[in-house]
Amino acid sequence: MALTQLAHSASALLPLVLPSIAAILAFAIFQRYFAPNPLSNLPIVGEEYHGYEKKRQAYLTKAKDLYLEGYTKFKHGLFRIVTPNANSVIVVSPRFLDELKKLPDDVVSFDAANDDSMHTKYTLIPTHEPILPHTIKTSLTPSLPRLNPQLSEEVQIAFSQEIAPLMSSSPSDWAPININSKLLRIVAKVSGRVFIGPELCHDERYLEAAVGYTVSVMEAQRAVERMNPWVRPIAAWRLKEVRKLAQMERDATAFLRPVVEARREKQRKGEEKDNDMLQWLMDSADQGQGKQHGKWGEDTTTTRKLARLQLAISFAAIHTTTLVTTHAVYSLAADPKLQATLREEIQSVLQEHKGVFNTSALQAMKKTDSFLKETMRFHPLGQTSFNRKVLRTFALSNGQVIPKGSTIEVPNYAVSRDPEAYPNPDVFDPLRFYNLRNEAREKGEAEQAASGQFVSVNKEFLTFGYGRHACPGRFFAANEIKMILANLVMTYEMGLVEGETERYRDWDIAAGTIPDPTKDVMFRKL
């Protein structure tokens, strides 16, 4: 009886509901196909690839060329580009950066753009974690003067474990080493010294979690990226790469649970606390900053949450640091004279600082610093920077309206090859920034000299981002990379494998550029 009455009621309501549904559909169709498009005046690069799918495929294989084409044609303005995602992407000239960086996060969102690029709806990669940049800025970076000697010690330990066993017993023999895979473990150990402590950073369970998660995140991101956006809501969840991430998070939580419990027991007993990233995060939670609905949002006191934070910071540190260092090693292997130049500087600086990699010693390695900055200019990890999702419609100073739901970005790679920004931009000049800093100092231009440092950001060097969301961990990463390279250069000669005469070519994958991870580098002990 009740079902019959319900059916009659539904039938009676249907004539009232159907017009509403029709109206909603009509409005959606009008908005999609007939409403004025504020971006219709902007040119689209890649128009020769007819149809959305062909444009999307072109981006996956030729993004670098598309961005260069757009920047060359519309350098001082804006253009559109079709990416593997469904939303409109607007590429903006660097001249708008100063006004864009002033916009609040509820207008243009760094986190929301990361969600789109990393496909967090499916990968569940933690991106909205304000406690991480806060802890890096307030605890990690100020501690670097104290931490640098510890990091240097850890680099030497990691080398003895990862590189030395692969070397020939004869000092005159060369040994081939897949340096990318070894650097993943070296960087994980050195970063782990700060993230989780000197004992646990060598635990294979930690290394498997940190390195494995770093590799798996990018595999999952690329797997989702390759899918048509209309198919993702149905099929992305079932990708083996995506399912693997969830299992790795569970494994990391299981590993970390007894560690967290042991530290909390030490606190209850009033014993001295550990002094690493895990403890700093726990302290923030215990001070009430991480409680539910508090400053940091989701409850950071749970072991699962702490595991997610550890995985997030491990990915950010290990992924980028390994790629940059591998790029640098490939360039060194192709240039024995450059190895000799840096070796001479590093030995001289360390002699002046009694062999200690302290802050002043690292800052004094100006040629090494220049080489690293040029490496990131010439081999940037991404084609774009300053990626932001537009949450509220706004207008640029030239009157161009940027609608809600679109994404804005600046063509980092194209800017790095602009002859107005860099003379002879297609030439890899390892001392480019060393010479620029010297010239600026001679002219009394202190600000210009400072802009030539590896960690500096400006509108011509966007690899670390720009504005308040510029990479907060770049100071830690710069010190770590310098120590790793310094130890390599002082301990080994490096070369390309037999038959190779030029630096190994990079892999361009959609908007990313990575060093070829399959290549070996030849090493011989000095």
PyMOL commands that set and color helices and strands:
alter all, ss='L'
color gray80, all
select helices_A, chain A and resi 2-33+52-73+94-100+110-118+120-123+131-162+164-166+179-195+200-202+204-226+232-238+240-268+277-286+303-333+336-352+359-364+366-378+412-416+432-442+446-451+467-469+474-491
alter helices_A, ss='H'
color red, helices_A
select strands_A, chain A and resi 78-81+89-92+108-109+175-177+385-390+394-395+401-402+407-410+492-495+506-509+512-515+521-525
alter strands_A, ss='S'
color yellow, strands_A
deselect
rebuild
show_as cartoon
